[in-house]
Amino acid sequence: MKFVRLLAVGIIATSSISGCTTATAPIKTVQSPTVESVSSSPIATAPLSKTLSGTFVSQAVPTSGEAIITQTPDSLTLELKDFSTSPGDDGDELHLTASTGAMTKNADGYNVVNEPTIYMLEKLKSITGTQSYNLSYMIDFFPEAARSITIYNNTTGEAFGSANLLEK
């Protein structure tokens, strides 16, 4: 109980010292500390890195290769390995997108990703070869929500190919 009272006094004192600003930070609820018993079993810790990967499947044009996402506590990288897709028409802009939906077959038998939550990541560097993209700015999004990577033609609105992501 003393801890909670001291915490409240500390928050009020800090608010008074820092003065008024136009933006205020949300107040987080702090729970009282709990005492846990010590056991001889090892403590489980979160993995230092996580890898998701998937193989591209053609959609509008022949697309192949592997998408590999590697996350560490401080970085997030997408690698396209042995990648190949078609160039599209002159002036077409090809982009990498991530979706919270997985690629499935629709009623007509076409491979589609029917998910309204799609994130435009980066402009595709090349239509062939192994290439790497630093996605550290998306570290809070990956890997829990990402289920697929798509090569998207921004000009025509077509998906050239997608890869469903699975944890390695």
C-alpha angles and dihedrals in degrees: 000000000000089000093056092048091048090048092052091049090049092052092048092047092048091049091051094048097047093054130211122321133176093241123053127197117235115259113243122211112243118206124211113263116260128214116230127195118249116240134185093241118105118260114250114231133189115265115266091225140015130202128201123183143172142171119246118246119200119250118162094359136012107286128170142165137075132288114211123185117192121189126189125172090270106028146039123200133182117202125189106205123199086349127179135167137152120275097234120215124322110286096020115140115219118201139180114239133183124211136193087221127077125232113260137163116266125217090277092054096252122137108247141163105219101189127122092209106081124154122207104222115173142334109264109258097206139355091230140037140030113312138168133217127195106224098170089129086067096050093120092054100048141107105359097056102032114095101159145017120214135192100224128193102220093193099053099024092236129140108228094190142333138209123206111223121229128176114256 
